[in-house]
């Protein structure tokens, strides 16, 4: 998504609901390239600059793994920043077949081995195989597996989605959600999971960031792309809510919600 965080004019203009929804449905959802949203949705970015920081970490690593790489776009950018001194061995995992193919094509030239692995499966690598494990927005951090594949002294450096991320949008469609759902990604709960796996928290930062949707096509595409937000989302199932939201945006301006992100810097002890 456009990361300016500013209110730009919707490219939807005076286009009708049906036309905009058809566009949102037609846009491919593979990978994690959000450039289509430019000018029609914005999301402020965390101050820490995850992809740039990951590139700096890669310069100091000899073996690196990117977990749940998506289409490989963020890992590719990070590796481009480490091109002068890349790790000797780099690998990535991904569970969704279209993204496996996309990531393989994108990352092949950088020598990355992309392994198809379900999100909930054990990582398909030997114990202590990596001195750096990266991940951007994993569905869930599998702390025992992360600890297992890290070498002693190795680092897990990752940006996670936080609790109640974009929940103004989620609850617009689904209604008020129970605490078990809204608080499921609490960074303190994740901290406890990491420590239970024997890992040491070096740093943990969290931020809440403004998002704006400027037309209903952007909402439709976002919910089709980020499928866990409204898991049963289809245009047909939610047409009344979509029509009402379209009218709201046309009348009062962008729909505002807030994403939450936290940055983990985690170390596997040497002792």
Residue frames as qw, qx, qy, qz and C-alpha x, y, z in Angstrom:
[[0.000, 0.886, 0.465, 0.000, 0.00, 0.00, 0.00],
 [0.254, 0.733, -0.074, 0.627, 1.02, 3.60, -0.51],
 [0.637, -0.355, -0.484, 0.484, 3.00, 4.39, 2.63],
 [0.162, 0.474, -0.035, 0.865, 2.68, 8.15, 2.58],
 [0.216, -0.421, -0.709, 0.523, -0.01, 8.17, 5.25],
 [0.109, 0.242, 0.028, -0.964, -1.53, 11.26, 3.64],
 [0.501, 0.530, 0.602, -0.325, -5.04, 11.76, 2.30],
 [0.056, -0.218, 0.589, 0.776, -4.79, 11.62, -1.49],
 [0.618, 0.250, -0.014, -0.745, -7.73, 11.85, -3.84],
 [0.710, 0.077, 0.695, -0.082, -9.36, 8.56, -4.73],
 [0.005, -0.220, 0.707, 0.672, -8.75, 7.33, -8.25],
 [0.199, 0.431, 0.880, -0.027, -12.32, 6.10, -8.11],
 [0.079, -0.028, -0.205, -0.975, -13.66, 9.63, -8.73],
 [0.592, 0.095, 0.161, -0.784, -17.30, 9.44, -9.71],
 [0.401, 0.123, -0.865, -0.275, -17.16, 5.81, -10.79],
 [0.744, -0.324, -0.102, -0.576, -20.06, 3.67, -9.62],
 [0.662, -0.424, 0.560, -0.262, -20.14, 0.92, -7.03],
 [0.947, 0.189, 0.254, -0.044, -20.37, -1.97, -9.51],
 [0.612, 0.720, -0.247, 0.215, -17.46, -0.70, -11.61],
 [0.101, -0.737, 0.573, -0.345, -15.20, -0.23, -8.60],
 [0.782, -0.272, 0.511, -0.232, -16.08, -3.61, -7.07],
 [0.916, 0.396, 0.062, 0.029, -15.40, -5.35, -10.39],
 [0.391, 0.759, -0.431, 0.291, -11.95, -3.76, -10.48],
 [0.395, -0.601, 0.595, -0.358, -11.21, -4.82, -6.90],
 [0.909, -0.018, 0.382, -0.165, -12.19, -8.39, -7.76],
 [0.815, 0.573, -0.064, 0.065, -10.13, -8.49, -10.97],
 [0.094, 0.825, -0.529, 0.175, -6.76, -7.46, -9.50],
 [0.802, 0.083, -0.573, 0.146, -4.48, -10.52, -8.92],
 [0.594, -0.762, 0.103, -0.237, -3.74, -11.25, -5.26],
 [0.921, 0.000, -0.171, 0.349, -0.48, -13.24, -5.52],
 [0.560, 0.252, -0.232, 0.754, 2.58, -11.99, -3.69],
 [0.343, -0.720, -0.391, 0.459, 3.04, -9.02, -1.36],
 [0.251, 0.114, 0.237, 0.931, 3.38, -6.26, -3.91],
 [0.024, 0.700, 0.609, -0.373, 0.96, -3.54, -2.78],
 [0.184, -0.172, 0.254, 0.934, 1.79, -1.01, -5.51],
 [0.052, -0.497, -0.710, -0.496, -1.74, -1.26, -6.98],
 [0.285, -0.744, -0.551, 0.246, -3.05, 0.59, -3.91],
 [0.340, -0.171, 0.001, 0.925, -1.06, 3.74, -4.69],
 [0.147, -0.119, -0.223, -0.956, -3.39, 6.73, -4.73],
 [0.606, -0.344, -0.433, -0.572, -6.38, 4.76, -3.41],
 [0.800, -0.559, -0.215, 0.003, -5.20, 3.53, -0.02],
 [0.214, 0.712, -0.491, 0.454, -2.45, 4.56, 2.40],
 [0.855, -0.460, -0.224, 0.088, -0.71, 2.92, 5.33],
 [0.106, -0.886, 0.419, -0.167, 1.90, 4.59, 7.47],
 [0.823, 0.217, -0.488, 0.197, 5.05, 2.53, 7.86],
 [0.737, -0.622, -0.135, 0.227, 6.79, 1.70, 11.16],
 [0.020, -0.962, 0.269, 0.042, 9.64, 4.01, 12.05],
 [0.633, -0.496, 0.559, 0.200, 12.19, 1.19, 12.25],
 [0.496, 0.638, -0.444, -0.387, 12.23, 0.40, 8.49],
 [0.862, -0.193, 0.460, -0.089, 12.11, -3.38, 8.65],
 [0.877, 0.448, 0.101, 0.143, 13.28, -4.23, 5.12],
 [0.309, 0.823, -0.358, 0.316, 16.27, -1.88, 5.30],
 [0.459, -0.632, 0.558, -0.281, 17.22, -3.16, 8.74],
 [0.943, 0.019, 0.331, -0.042, 16.90, -6.76, 7.54],
 [0.706, 0.657, -0.144, 0.220, 19.32, -5.91, 4.73],
 [0.039, -0.786, 0.518, -0.334, 21.83, -4.66, 7.28],
 [0.751, -0.353, 0.518, -0.209, 21.47, -7.91, 9.24],
 [0.933, 0.335, 0.127, 0.019, 21.99, -9.98, 6.08],
 [0.402, 0.799, -0.390, 0.219, 25.36, -8.29, 5.50],
 [0.218, -0.609, 0.679, -0.347, 26.57, -9.80, 8.78],
 [0.862, -0.073, 0.404, -0.298, 25.10, -13.29, 8.31],
 [0.061, -0.384, 0.856, 0.341, 26.63, -16.39, 6.78],
 [0.094, -0.259, -0.925, -0.261, 23.43, -18.46, 6.56],
 [0.280, 0.124, 0.252, -0.918, 19.95, -16.89, 6.47],
 [0.016, 0.376, 0.912, 0.164, 16.34, -18.05, 6.28],
 [0.308, -0.036, 0.010, -0.951, 13.21, -16.02, 5.49],
 [0.115, 0.258, 0.940, -0.193, 10.12, -17.70, 6.95],
 [0.272, 0.720, 0.620, -0.153, 6.74, -17.29, 5.19],
 [0.319, -0.237, 0.287, 0.871, 8.32, -15.15, 2.48],
 [0.456, 0.674, 0.281, -0.508, 5.11, -14.55, 0.52],
 [0.737, 0.667, 0.087, 0.067, 6.04, -13.62, -3.04],
 [0.793, -0.071, 0.017, 0.605, 9.60, -12.88, -1.90],
 [0.252, 0.840, 0.129, 0.462, 9.35, -9.14, -2.51],
 [0.397, -0.893, 0.165, -0.135, 10.51, -7.97, 0.93],
 [0.826, -0.340, 0.331, 0.304, 13.29, -10.56, 1.12],
 [0.669, 0.488, 0.249, 0.502, 14.43, -9.57, -2.38],
 [0.039, 0.929, -0.029, 0.368, 14.65, -5.92, -1.32],
 [0.623, -0.734, 0.268, 0.020, 16.58, -6.82, 1.83],
 [0.851, -0.045, 0.340, 0.397, 19.00, -8.98, -0.16],
 [0.487, 0.741, 0.137, 0.441, 19.52, -6.14, -2.64],
 [0.219, -0.929, 0.188, -0.231, 20.81, -4.04, 0.26],
 [0.691, -0.532, 0.479, 0.097, 23.23, -6.83, 1.19],
 [0.849, 0.529, -0.009, 0.006, 24.39, -7.47, -2.40],
 [0.267, 0.790, -0.512, 0.206, 27.97, -6.41, -1.66],
 [0.013, 0.353, -0.869, 0.348, 28.28, -8.94, 1.18],
 [0.778, -0.169, -0.219, -0.565, 25.46, -11.51, 0.97],
 [0.714, -0.357, 0.566, -0.205, 25.21, -14.63, 3.15],
 [0.012, -0.348, 0.881, 0.322, 26.82, -17.75, 1.70],
 [0.093, -0.275, -0.942, -0.169, 23.55, -19.69, 1.99],
 [0.339, 0.084, 0.206, -0.914, 20.05, -18.24, 1.78],
 [0.100, -0.282, -0.933, -0.197, 16.72, -20.04, 1.89],
 [0.389, -0.057, 0.131, -0.910, 13.04, -19.16, 2.25],
 [0.105, 0.276, 0.953, -0.070, 9.82, -21.00, 3.06],
 [0.404, 0.086, -0.071, -0.908, 6.29, -20.35, 1.78],
 [0.369, 0.133, 0.882, -0.261, 3.06, -22.29, 2.12],
 [0.572, 0.602, 0.313, -0.461, 0.75, -20.92, -0.58],
 [0.735, 0.162, 0.525, 0.397, 1.52, -22.54, -4.00],
 [0.414, 0.844, 0.203, 0.273, 1.02, -19.38, -6.14],
 [0.190, -0.946, 0.259, -0.032, 3.44, -17.52, -3.90],
 [0.767, -0.320, 0.474, 0.290, 5.95, -20.41, -3.94],
 [0.674, 0.462, 0.392, 0.423, 6.13, -20.08, -7.72],
 [0.134, 0.959, 0.060, 0.241, 6.31, -16.29, -7.55],
 [0.466, -0.819, 0.327, 0.079, 9.04, -16.26, -4.89],
 [0.813, -0.082, 0.451, 0.359, 11.06, -18.91, -6.71],
 [0.557, 0.657, 0.281, 0.423, 11.05, -16.87, -9.92],
 [0.044, -0.973, 0.047, -0.223, 11.92, -13.63, -8.12],
 [0.520, -0.765, 0.380, -0.008, 14.61, -14.94, -5.77],
 [0.956, 0.144, 0.143, 0.212, 16.37, -17.47, -8.02],
 [0.531, 0.712, -0.148, 0.435, 18.86, -14.92, -9.32],
 [0.227, -0.781, 0.405, -0.419, 19.93, -14.19, -5.75],
 [0.385, 0.279, -0.862, 0.175, 20.69, -17.85, -5.07],
 [0.481, -0.189, 0.520, -0.680, 17.76, -18.35, -2.71],
 [0.217, -0.109, -0.958, -0.152, 16.33, -21.85, -2.33],
 [0.522, -0.153, 0.119, -0.831, 12.56, -21.49, -1.85],
 [0.107, -0.036, -0.989, 0.092, 11.02, -24.47, -0.07],
 [0.546, -0.363, -0.363, -0.662, 7.29, -25.17, -0.12],
 [0.288, -0.083, -0.829, 0.471, 6.32, -25.71, 3.51],
 [0.343, -0.711, -0.536, -0.299, 2.90, -25.34, 5.19],
 [0.094, -0.726, 0.219, -0.645, 2.77, -22.53, 7.73],
 [0.716, -0.543, 0.237, -0.369, 2.08, -24.88, 10.65],
 [0.965, 0.111, -0.195, 0.137, 4.61, -27.56, 9.65],
 [0.669, -0.573, 0.184, 0.437, 8.06, -27.99, 11.20],
 [0.231, 0.854, -0.342, -0.318, 10.72, -26.02, 9.36],
 [0.972, 0.224, 0.048, 0.051, 12.33, -28.38, 6.81],
 [0.373, 0.745, -0.449, 0.323, 15.92, -27.70, 7.87],
 [0.730, -0.059, -0.568, 0.375, 18.51, -29.26, 10.16],
 [0.523, -0.784, -0.227, 0.247, 19.12, -28.14, 13.72],
 [0.395, -0.714, 0.170, 0.552, 21.33, -25.03, 14.05],
 [0.648, 0.404, 0.458, 0.455, 21.32, -24.45, 10.28],
 [0.229, 0.774, 0.215, 0.550, 21.08, -20.64, 10.32],
 [0.395, -0.204, -0.374, 0.814, 22.63, -17.73, 12.12],
 [0.207, 0.178, 0.078, -0.959, 19.84, -15.38, 10.97],
 [0.097, 0.473, 0.863, 0.150, 16.11, -16.09, 10.62],
 [0.131, 0.082, -0.041, -0.987, 13.88, -13.35, 9.21],
 [0.057, 0.506, 0.849, 0.140, 10.13, -13.05, 8.83],
 [0.143, 0.017, 0.014, -0.989, 7.76, -10.27, 7.89],
 [0.633, -0.015, 0.066, -0.771, 4.16, -10.72, 9.03],
 [0.194, 0.047, -0.979, -0.050, 4.17, -14.45, 9.76],
 [0.599, -0.430, -0.466, -0.489, 0.76, -15.95, 10.43],
 [0.753, -0.647, 0.046, -0.107, 2.21, -17.28, 13.67],
 [0.163, 0.710, -0.663, 0.172, 5.75, -17.48, 15.03],
 [0.953, -0.147, -0.262, -0.037, 6.68, -21.12, 15.71],
 [0.214, -0.861, 0.423, -0.182, 9.13, -20.37, 18.49],
 [0.798, -0.337, 0.494, 0.073, 10.37, -23.93, 19.17],
 [0.812, 0.424, 0.279, 0.287, 11.14, -24.38, 15.46],
 [0.237, 0.921, -0.157, 0.266, 12.83, -21.00, 15.24],
 [0.477, -0.734, 0.475, -0.088, 14.96, -21.88, 18.25],
 [0.897, -0.044, 0.422, 0.123, 15.78, -25.28, 16.76],
 [0.738, 0.545, 0.185, 0.352, 17.09, -24.02, 13.40],
 [0.036, 0.954, -0.217, 0.206, 19.05, -21.10, 14.89],
 [0.695, 0.212, -0.478, 0.492, 22.68, -21.58, 15.74],
 [0.525, -0.654, -0.330, 0.434, 23.73, -20.61, 19.28],
 [0.271, -0.440, 0.080, 0.852, 24.21, -16.86, 19.19],
 [0.133, 0.304, 0.653, 0.681, 21.96, -16.59, 16.14],
 [0.165, 0.247, 0.241, -0.924, 19.19, -14.01, 15.70],
 [0.162, 0.588, 0.767, 0.197, 15.51, -13.99, 14.82],
 [0.016, -0.302, -0.024, 0.953, 14.66, -10.55, 13.40],
 [0.039, 0.426, 0.833, 0.351, 11.03, -10.09, 12.38],
 [0.266, -0.026, 0.083, -0.960, 8.14, -7.70, 12.00],
 [0.003, -0.335, -0.940, 0.070, 4.86, -9.15, 13.29],
 [0.299, -0.509, -0.379, -0.712, 1.28, -8.00, 12.91],
 [0.006, -0.106, 0.666, -0.739, -0.05, -6.87, 16.27],
 [0.069, 0.456, 0.846, -0.267, -3.38, -7.18, 18.08],
 [0.239, 0.772, 0.449, -0.381, -6.48, -5.47, 16.69],
 [0.220, -0.285, 0.468, 0.807, -4.72, -4.62, 13.44],
 [0.223, -0.061, -0.520, -0.822, -7.18, -2.94, 11.04],
 [0.015, -0.321, -0.913, 0.250, -9.97, -3.97, 13.41],
 [0.311, 0.438, 0.187, -0.823, -12.11, -0.95, 12.60],
 [0.473, 0.303, -0.563, -0.606, -12.44, -2.54, 9.14],
 [0.226, -0.003, -0.974, 0.029, -12.73, -6.10, 10.45],
 [0.073, 0.355, 0.765, -0.533, -15.48, -5.22, 12.89],
 [0.393, 0.320, -0.127, -0.853, -17.32, -3.16, 10.28],
 [0.573, 0.151, -0.660, -0.462, -17.95, -6.46, 8.48],
 [0.533, -0.071, -0.837, 0.101, -17.95, -8.99, 11.33],
 [0.558, -0.739, -0.189, -0.327, -19.16, -7.01, 14.33],
 [0.314, -0.763, 0.489, -0.283, -17.45, -6.83, 17.70],
 [0.761, 0.233, -0.600, 0.074, -14.91, -9.62, 18.10],
 [0.797, -0.595, -0.107, 0.024, -14.11, -11.46, 21.35],
 [0.257, -0.858, 0.441, 0.061, -10.87, -10.79, 23.17],
 [0.784, -0.161, 0.565, 0.198, -9.61, -14.24, 22.13],
 [0.652, 0.571, 0.350, 0.356, -9.63, -12.97, 18.54],
 [0.148, 0.963, -0.002, 0.226, -8.79, -9.29, 18.93],
 [0.349, -0.833, 0.427, -0.056, -5.92, -9.90, 21.38],
 [0.989, 0.042, 0.116, 0.080, -4.49, -13.00, 19.74],
 [0.708, 0.479, -0.112, 0.506, -1.32, -11.28, 18.46],
 [0.393, -0.916, 0.068, -0.054, -0.42, -9.53, 21.70],
 [0.499, 0.650, -0.501, 0.279, 3.37, -8.96, 21.63],
 [0.334, -0.552, 0.633, -0.429, 3.68, -9.80, 25.32],
 [0.919, -0.004, 0.319, -0.233, 2.10, -13.19, 24.71],
 [0.815, 0.531, -0.191, 0.133, 4.54, -13.72, 21.85],
 [0.053, 0.725, -0.581, 0.366, 7.40, -12.63, 24.11],
 [0.679, -0.353, 0.546, -0.341, 6.36, -15.32, 26.60],
 [0.953, 0.266, 0.118, -0.081, 6.29, -17.92, 23.80],
 [0.556, 0.690, -0.391, 0.247, 9.78, -16.99, 22.67],
 [0.186, -0.628, 0.633, -0.412, 11.18, -17.13, 26.18],
 [0.860, -0.144, 0.389, -0.297, 9.48, -20.49, 26.79],
 [0.906, 0.413, -0.049, 0.079, 11.39, -21.81, 23.76],
 [0.779, -0.347, 0.066, 0.518, 14.66, -20.73, 25.36],
 [0.454, 0.553, 0.178, 0.675, 15.15, -17.55, 23.33],
 [0.342, -0.473, -0.281, 0.762, 16.30, -14.18, 24.70],
 [0.231, 0.883, 0.380, 0.153, 14.44, -10.97, 23.80],
 [0.505, -0.048, 0.008, 0.862, 17.00, -8.34, 22.83],
 [0.111, 0.157, 0.001, -0.981, 14.45, -5.80, 21.67],
 [0.095, 0.537, 0.830, 0.116, 10.68, -5.47, 21.22],
 [0.060, 0.218, 0.012, -0.974, 9.06, -2.35, 19.75],
 [0.205, 0.552, 0.807, 0.049, 5.41, -1.71, 18.84],
 [0.061, 0.194, -0.094, -0.975, 3.61, 0.98, 16.86],
 [0.371, 0.598, 0.682, -0.198, 0.01, 1.79, 15.83],
 [0.197, -0.193, 0.458, 0.845, -0.25, 3.18, 12.29],
 [0.470, 0.504, 0.242, -0.683, -2.97, 5.01, 10.37],
 [0.279, 0.131, 0.824, 0.474, -4.53, 3.37, 7.31],
 [0.404, 0.469, 0.149, -0.771, -6.97, 5.00, 4.88],
 [0.392, 0.274, 0.817, 0.323, -9.12, 3.45, 2.14],
 [0.112, 0.351, -0.101, -0.924, -10.16, 5.96, -0.52],
 [0.617, 0.149, -0.338, -0.695, -12.54, 3.79, -2.56],
 [0.861, -0.131, 0.335, -0.359, -14.43, 0.53, -2.29],
 [0.836, 0.440, -0.326, 0.025, -12.21, -1.18, -4.88],
 [0.202, 0.574, -0.666, 0.432, -9.29, -0.83, -2.45],
 [0.597, -0.298, 0.530, -0.524, -11.35, -2.37, 0.36],
 [0.947, 0.188, 0.043, -0.255, -12.39, -5.31, -1.83],
 [0.690, 0.524, -0.464, 0.186, -8.87, -5.99, -3.05],
 [0.084, -0.559, 0.656, -0.501, -7.43, -5.69, 0.46],
 [0.725, -0.188, 0.474, -0.463, -9.91, -8.21, 1.90],
 [0.935, 0.323, -0.092, -0.110, -9.26, -10.61, -0.99],
 [0.527, 0.602, -0.510, 0.317, -5.50, -10.30, -0.53],
 [0.025, -0.344, 0.725, -0.596, -5.27, -10.36, 3.27],
 [0.566, -0.229, -0.665, -0.431, -7.69, -13.26, 3.64],
 [0.432, -0.262, -0.761, 0.407, -7.48, -13.68, 7.42],
 [0.094, -0.064, 0.208, -0.972, -9.06, -10.27, 8.07],
 [0.698, 0.128, 0.216, -0.670, -12.57, -11.38, 7.07],
 [0.327, -0.246, 0.895, 0.177, -12.05, -15.13, 6.44],
 [0.443, 0.425, 0.789, 0.032, -15.32, -15.78, 4.63],
 [0.153, 0.634, -0.020, -0.758, -15.19, -12.62, 2.54],
 [0.352, 0.307, 0.688, 0.555, -16.83, -12.56, -0.87],
 [0.118, -0.038, -0.140, -0.982, -18.47, -9.63, -2.60],
 [0.477, -0.337, -0.639, -0.500, -21.73, -11.56, -2.80],
 [0.532, -0.424, -0.677, 0.280, -21.81, -12.37, 0.92],
 [0.318, -0.511, -0.308, 0.736, -21.05, -8.81, 2.01],
 [0.221, 0.465, 0.449, 0.731, -22.66, -6.75, -0.75],
 [0.246, -0.873, -0.379, -0.182, -24.97, -4.76, 1.58],
 [0.561, -0.698, -0.007, 0.446, -22.07, -3.74, 3.82],
 [0.521, -0.011, 0.365, 0.772, -19.91, -2.92, 0.79],
 [0.107, 0.675, 0.466, 0.562, -22.61, -0.72, -0.74],
 [0.383, -0.892, -0.240, 0.022, -23.10, 1.13, 2.54],
 [0.609, -0.506, 0.150, 0.592, -19.34, 1.61, 2.95],
 [0.421, 0.320, 0.435, 0.729, -19.08, 2.87, -0.64],
 [0.087, -0.839, -0.374, -0.386, -21.72, 5.48, 0.11],
 [0.554, -0.781, -0.092, 0.273, -19.96, 6.44, 3.35],
 [0.600, -0.208, 0.272, 0.723, -16.62, 6.95, 1.58],
 [0.254, 0.517, 0.460, 0.676, -18.26, 8.95, -1.21],
 [0.250, -0.864, -0.342, -0.272, -20.06, 11.15, 1.33],
 [0.513, -0.856, 0.060, 0.030, -17.59, 11.63, 4.19],
 [0.188, 0.803, -0.565, 0.030, -14.19, 10.68, 2.78],
 [0.495, 0.334, -0.799, 0.062, -11.69, 7.87, 3.37],
 [0.863, -0.440, -0.196, -0.153, -12.43, 4.99, 5.73],
 [0.079, 0.707, -0.591, 0.380, -9.83, 5.19, 8.52],
 [0.935, -0.326, -0.138, -0.025, -8.47, 2.24, 10.44],
 [0.153, -0.823, 0.536, -0.109, -5.20, 1.48, 12.26],
 [0.873, 0.176, -0.443, 0.105, -2.67, -1.30, 11.74],
 [0.554, -0.752, 0.348, -0.077, -0.45, -2.51, 14.56],
 [0.786, 0.436, -0.390, 0.198, 3.07, -3.81, 14.13],
 [0.572, -0.759, 0.310, 0.016, 5.81, -4.98, 16.44],
 [0.556, 0.648, -0.509, 0.107, 9.48, -5.67, 15.82],
 [0.892, -0.430, 0.133, 0.031, 11.22, -8.61, 17.44],
 [0.377, 0.678, -0.603, 0.187, 14.99, -8.80, 17.87],
 [0.892, -0.365, 0.167, -0.210, 15.55, -12.20, 19.46],
 [0.231, 0.644, -0.727, 0.059, 18.74, -14.11, 20.23],
 [0.945, -0.151, -0.285, -0.050, 19.46, -17.78, 20.85],
 [0.452, -0.805, 0.383, -0.034, 21.80, -18.00, 23.86],
 [0.506, 0.566, -0.651, 0.021, 25.23, -19.53, 23.37],
 [0.142, -0.363, 0.828, -0.403, 25.25, -21.35, 26.69]]
